[in-house]
């Protein structure tokens, strides 16, 4: 199953209304009709994949397991995976047996539990009153009687693409913590704390030995998927490193996936991917997402479809395009194919471009999460409080939790998968994994755990990832890249210098980098959109009545920021009178 909704039976009219609202919301997103299960104190709706995939629900007498997303248990999918989950105690899960990104409800021996994957990447929204749990944001909002925007969440989405930690843009909605297992009882819920550690020390092995050790978990998770789906796999290919490494792992497992690339004519990604295919003997389908421009009159219906297809808030606020984003998503999943992503590949690299020493959580917040300029915001924005909130979430996310003061390098490395990947790629996984199974191997926790042991010196300039690619598939490694070099040897001097010059920049300088770029002129981004008044005035109020509490729209010259705020404004209009303030 790839959709899940739970409502508390509290003796009021709430449950029936919430379930009906959820049915409508999931239906508008394209889900088939759900089946309903009764639990003591709770009602469950579970929905199958939109386009097809393995079985997601299993009942054995009073015992039940239902999943959203794609769990892989002992290398198995579907019914075999569900049988294995049903045999596990949710409070003492053996994570060595479990992979994939998913949410699971398990009822066994008279007790029912909700839990997510290792990083809670597949999102489960829960209201602060503990009455609703939903894998769909829109189903959750439609089921609730009242909502209000949370300023911290709004600013995090606008400035950094997605809220981090357990927060959302609404004060009344959170996401399930990776450290929580929810027990569903007749009287309500009980939260159980679980630990999910990652290695906290780099390996001292030589590079060649580390490469051999890292191949095993990557081959295991990719190989399990190939064993299930064969060549019924669709995977991206670009001019970079991550998608190429995924392809190498697929080829090593014996898979010949359908490959595609997105981009404008003449883009490096397009040229390099197609040249790679020609040199290596495989086809790469090219799609120019900007080739068509709909008439303005068609735009409102198009945005409405995008809004439902991407559950209200896609990554980067990309609901204002020409429809190509949605068509591409459907094409990736057509026929229930396995869709694959190279997201989170920077577990193998120095994502934050920081030197090898301790930093405070606040330093990390200022380095990477300070992508704002205060003039874009109203007096509701407090820059210090905003960064303090992010730093607090960072300290909470790393395991084991640090004492006050500076984070050691191992815990800094955890921030990328536990914070960044969970927020950004977790939203992607949650939206893609509704259609058919979705594989993001670099967020598999056993792959991540191995990556946490890579010495930082090996991560610089993609040295380790390139060596891993070359070990798995020398033919792919030998092809040119968008970096200006292939991956059979050391990165180019230009590439190494560019990364080194970033690493030596002090934190206080980086905090102001975005503001300096803004002063140089308007900023665009790769996600684009039909953002001219001829189009946008047809779908949102140009006065931004909901968002003007938070932003000075006339000051914003970053199109990506403007688009994400417009997405929030559109969401606010759809919520109508249930939105407070």
N, C-alpha and C positions, 0 to 999 in steps of 0.2 A: 504494500500500500504506500501511497505517497501523499496522503493527507490525513490529518488526525485532528479531531475536535472533541473536547470533553467539557461537560457542563455539570455543575454541582446541583444535585437534587436537594434543595433546601426548604421544600414545602411551599414555596411561593410560585407566582406565575413566571418567574425568571427563566426556569429551565426550558419550558416549551418555546418561549420567545427566542431564547439564545440558540436553541437547536434549529429553529426555522430560519433565523438570520444566517446561521452558518451554512445551511443547505443552499440558500440563495447565493451567498458569497462564493462558495466553492463551485457551484454550477456556472456562475458568471465567468469564472476562471477556466472553464472547460473540463472540470472533473466529471467523471461518470457518477451516477447515483451512488450514495453511500449505503452501507449496511449499519445497523444499529445494535449495540450491545449494552446490556444493563449490568452495572456493577453496584454493589451496596453504596448508596449515597451519590452515585454518579451515572451519567448517560454518555456513551461513547459513540461517535460517528467515525467510521474509517472509510477512506476513499482509495481506490486503486490508482495506479499510474494513469495519466491522461492518454498517453499513446501506447503503453504496454510495457510489461516487464514481469519479473518473477512475482510469485504469490507473496502477499504481505500480511495475511492474517491466518491464524490457526487456532482452532478450538479443540480442546480435549476434555470433554465433560465440563466441569466448572472452571477448568484452567483455560487461559487465553493468552495469546501473544499477538500484538498488532504493531506494525512498524510503518513509519514514514521515512523515505530515503532508502538507502541500499546497504544494509548490514552484510558483512562477510564474516561468517563464523566457521572456523576450521577450514577456511578456503571454500566454503559452500554458500550457495545463494538459495533464495526462495524457501520452500517447505523444509529442506534440510537445515537451513540456517535458523528458521523459526523453531524447529524441534530442539536444536541445541540451546537456543535462548531460553526455552521453556524449562530446560533442565538446570539452569543456572540460578543461583541466589543473587538477586540484583544488588544486595548489599556487599557481596564479596565476589564480584565479577573477576574472572581471569582474563585480563586484557591481552594476554599473549595469544589468546584464541580469537580475538575480536578485531575486525577492521571495518573500514568504510565510514560514511557519515550518515547518521540516522537519528531518529527518535523512536523509542520503544515503550510500549505498555506491556507489562508482564503481570498476569494474575496467576499465582500458583499457591497451592496449599492454603487457600482462603485469604491471601494477602495480595494487594495490587500495588504495582510500582510504576513510576514514570522515570525514565532516564535518557540521556543523550549519549552521543559518541564521546570520544576521549576529550575533545576540545569544545564540545557542544557547538560544533560548526553548523549542523543542521538545526535551524532555529525552532524553538518552541516558545511561543508567547504566552505569558501568564499574567493575569490581572493581579493587582496588589491585594484584592479581597479574596484571592484563592478560590474563585468560582469558575474561572474559564482557563482552559489550556488549549492552544491552537497552533498548528503549523502555518496557518495563514494569518497575516497581519490584518487583512480586511475582514476576515471572518471574526477575528477577535474584536475589532473596533465596532463592527455591526452588531455584535452580541451585547455590547456594553451600553448602559443607559446614558453615561456621561463621560466625557474625556476632556483633558486639557493638555496643552503643549507644555513640555518640560524644557525650560530655556537651555539647560546644559545639553540635552539631547538634540535640540534644534540646532544649536551652534556647532555641535560636533558633526552632525550630518552635513551642514552647510560648508563648514571649513575643512573637514577631513573625510568627507564622503559618507561615512556611516558612524552612528554612535558606537562607543566601545564598551567593553564589559558587559554587564547584564542590562544596560539601559536601552531605552528606545526614545523616540521623539515625544512620547506621551508619558505624563507623570504616573498614570494608572496602569501602565503596561511595562513589564520587564521580560527578559528572556531567561530561559532556564540556565542556571550556572553550571559550568562543567564539574563543579565540586559538590553538586547536590543530586541526591536521589529522592524523588517525591513519593511518599507512601500515601495512597488514596484510601481513606477510611470512611466509614459511614458518617462520621461526625465532621469530616474535613480532611486536612492533610497533615502529615508529619514530614519535616525536612530532615534528611540524614546527610551528614557530611561525609564525603569520600575523598581520599587523596589520590592524586594522579601525578606522580613525580616524573621528572625528566632528568637525565644525567646532568651532574653539576661539576664535571671536570673534563677537560679535553684529553684525548688520547695521545700517548707518546709514541705510538707505532709509526714506522716509516710510511710515507705516502702510499706506496704500492700495497702494503698490507691493509691500510685503511680503505683503499679503493675496493679491494676484494671483500672486505667485511660489509661495506655499504651496498654492494650489489645484491646481497641476499634479501633484505627486506623489500627493496624495490622490485626485485624479480618475483617475490612471493605475492605481493598485492596485485601487480600487473598480471602475472601468470594466472592467478585465480580468476580474474575477470576474463582473460582470453579463453581459459578452459570453459567458461560458461557461455561466452558470446561469439567465439571464433573470430571470423572476419567481419561480423556485423557490428562494426565499431567505426565511429566518426571522430577524427582527431584533428586539431589545428596544426598548422606549420607556418612559422614565420622566419624572419631573418635572425632571430635571437637564439638563445641557448636552451631555455626551459622546454619549449615545445619539441625541439630536436631531441632532447634527452628522453622525453616521454615516448617519442616515436622509436627511438633506439630500444627502449625497454619493451615496447610492443613487438617490434621486429624480432628481438631476441626470444620472445615467447611464442613466435611462429605466426603472428598476426600480420595481415596485410590490410590495414585500415583504410577507409575512405578519408582522404586528406583534403583540407580546404584552407584557404587563406582569404582574409578580408583586407581591403585596401583600395586606394585610388590607383588609377593607371600610373605606372612608373614608380610607385612606392618601393622602397627597399624590400619590405616584407614580401611583396608580390613578386618582384623580380628574383629575389634570392630563393624563395620557396619553389617557384616554378623551374628555375635553373637546377635546383637540387633534385627535383623530381625527374627532370630530363637526364641528369647525370647518373642517377641511381635506379632508374627504371620504374618509377611509379608516377601516377597522375596526381595533380593537385588542382582542385577546383577553385577557381577564383570568383569572388563576389565583390562587386563594387556597390557598397551600401548607399552610395550617394548618387547612383545613376538615375534615379527617378525622383521627381518632385511633384507631389499631389497638388491639385488646386486648393486654394484656401478654403473653399466651401466644404471640401471633404475632410478637413483637418479635425473638426470636433469629434466626428465618429471614430476617426483613426486614433486620436488620443484616448478616447474612452476604451477602445479595445486594448491599447497598450497598457492603460491603467489597470485593467483587470488581469491581463495576461501576466503582468509583472507585479501583481499583488500590492499595488499602491505605491511602493517605494523601491524601485530597482536601484542597483548600484549606479552611481553618477547621475541619478535623476533622469534617466534616458527614456522618457515617455513622449517626448515632443519631436520625434523624428518622422521620417517618411514611411514608417512601417517596416523598413528593412530589418531592423533589429528583431522584431517579433517573427518575421518570416524566417530569418536565419535560425532562430531558436527552434522553431517547428521543424525545419529541415534537419537540424542536428539530431533530433530525436525521432524522426519519422520511422514508423514500423517498429518502434520499441528498441531501437538501436542503443548500444552503449555509447554515450557521449563522453569524451575525455578532455581534460584540461591540464595545462602546464602551470596552473596557478600555484603559488607558494614555493616556486623553485628557488627563491632567494634564501631558503633555509640553508643552502649550500654556499651562500655568499655573505659578505659583511653588509647586511641590509642597511644599517644605520650609518655606515661609513664613519665609525668612531674608532679611535685608537684603542689599543689593548690595555685598558686600565679601568678602574672603578668610576662609576658615575651615579649620581642620585637619580631617583625616579623623576624628579623635577627637571633634571638635565635632559633626560630622554623626552619628556613632554615638550620642552623648549626646542629640542633638536628637530623633532619630526612632526609634532602635533601643533605647532604654532603657525600654521599656514593661514594667517589672517592679518588684516589690518584693521585697527579699531574704528577707523572712520566709516567702515561699511556697516557698523552696528549702531544701534540706538544706545541710550543710557542704560538699557537693560543688561548690556554686556559688561562684565567685569573680567578683564583679561587675566588678572592674577587668580581670581576664583576659578576661572575656566581651566587654567593650567594646573591649579591645585587639584581640581576634580579628576583630571586625567592622570596626574601623578598618583593619586590615591588608588585609582583603578589598576594602575601598573603594579603597585605594591601588592595589591590583593591577588593579582593574577599569577604571579610567579610562585613556584613551589620549590623548596619549602619557603613560606613567607619570610622575607628578610627582617632583620632587626632594623631599627631606625638608622638612617645614614645611607652610605653608598652601597650600590648593588655591585656584586662581583660580576665578572664578565660572563660567566655561565648563566646567571639569571638575566642579564641584559639580552643574551641570545634567545631566551625563552619568550621575550616580549613579542618578537615577530610572529611566531605561530599562535601564542596564547591571546594576543591582543589584536594585531593587525590582520592576520589571516582569519581569525574567528569573525571579526567584524566585516571585512570586505569580502573575502572569499566565502565566508559562511553564508552571507546573503546570496551570493551567486549560486552556491551549492543548493540552498533551499529553494531557489527559483527554478533552477535547471532540473533538480532531482525530483520534481513533481511530474515531469513528462515521461521520462524513462530513466533507467539507471545512469548515474553520473560518477565518473572516476576522476578524482584529483589526488593522484598517488603521493604527491609531495606534502599533503596534509594528513596522510596516514600516520598514526601516532608512532608506529614502530620505525617508519622511515624518518620521522622527525627526531625520535630519540637518538638514532644513529648520527644524524646531522649535528646534534648538540655536542658531539664529541670531537668535531673537526676543529683543530687548532685554528685560531683566527688568521694566522699567517698563510694558511692554505686557502682561506676563503677570499683573500684579496684578489680583485680583478677576475673573479671567476675561475681561478686556477684549479681548485678541486673539482668543480662541476665539469670543466672541460676535460680533465683527466679521467673522470668517471665516464663521460660520454665516449672518449677515445678508447677506453677499455671495453665498453659494451659494443660499440659500432664504429670502428675506424673509418668506414666509408662515409658515414654521415659526418663524423668529426672533420674530415678532410675538405668538406665543402665550405665555400666562402660564407661570411656572416655579415650582419649589419654593423658589427663592431670593427670591421676593417681587417680582420684576420680570421684564419680558420682555427679549429680547436685541437690541433694535433701537437701544438707546442705551447710556448709561453704567449700570453697576450702581447699585443703590440705595445711599444713604448708610449705611444699616444694614449692608449687606453689605461695603462698603468699610471701614467702621470696624472690623468684626469681624476682617477679615483684617489690617488695619494693627495692631490691638492685639496680634495674635499675633506679627507680625513683630518688634515692639519688645521682646518678652519675651526676656530673656537666656537663653543656652543652659543655664546652671546651674539656672535656674528650670524650664525645660521638662523637664529630666531627672527632676524630682520631681513633675511634673504627674499622672502615672498613680498614684503612691502617694497623693497627696492625694485623688484621686477615690475610690480604694479605701477611704480612711478615712471617706468620706461614706456608705458603705453598700454592699450587694451590687450587682454590675454584671451586666446582661444584654446580649445583642447580637441583631442581626437574624437570625442563623443558627439560633438556638433549638435545638430538639431535645427528645426525650422523656428528660429527664435525671433524673427522680425515681427514688428507690430501687426502686419497683415495676417499673420498666423496666430500669434500668441493672444492678441486681443479678442479672438474668437473663443478662447478656452479658459482664460482667467481674467479677473478684474484687474486692469492695469494699475489701479490704486493699491493693490496688494493689501486688502483690509485685514487679513489675518497676520501676515508676516511683517507688516510695517511696525508692529510692536517691537520687533527684533532687529530689523534691518533698515538702512537708509538706501533704498533701491536706486535713487538717482546717483549715488556715489560708486556703485558697483560696475566695474569695467572688466571683470573676469567672467567670461561667458559660462564657464563650468559652474562657478558659484551661483550666478544668476539662475541658471537652469535648475539647480538643486532646490533653490528657494522657491522657484516657480512650481516645482513638483509638490512642495509642501503646501503652497497656496491652493493648488488644484485639489489636493487631499482635503484640506480644510473646507473647501466649498462642497465637496462630496459628503462630508460629515454633517454639514449644515447645523441645525439647532442643537445637536447633542454635544457640540464643541463649546466648552465654557470659555468665557472671556474673550 
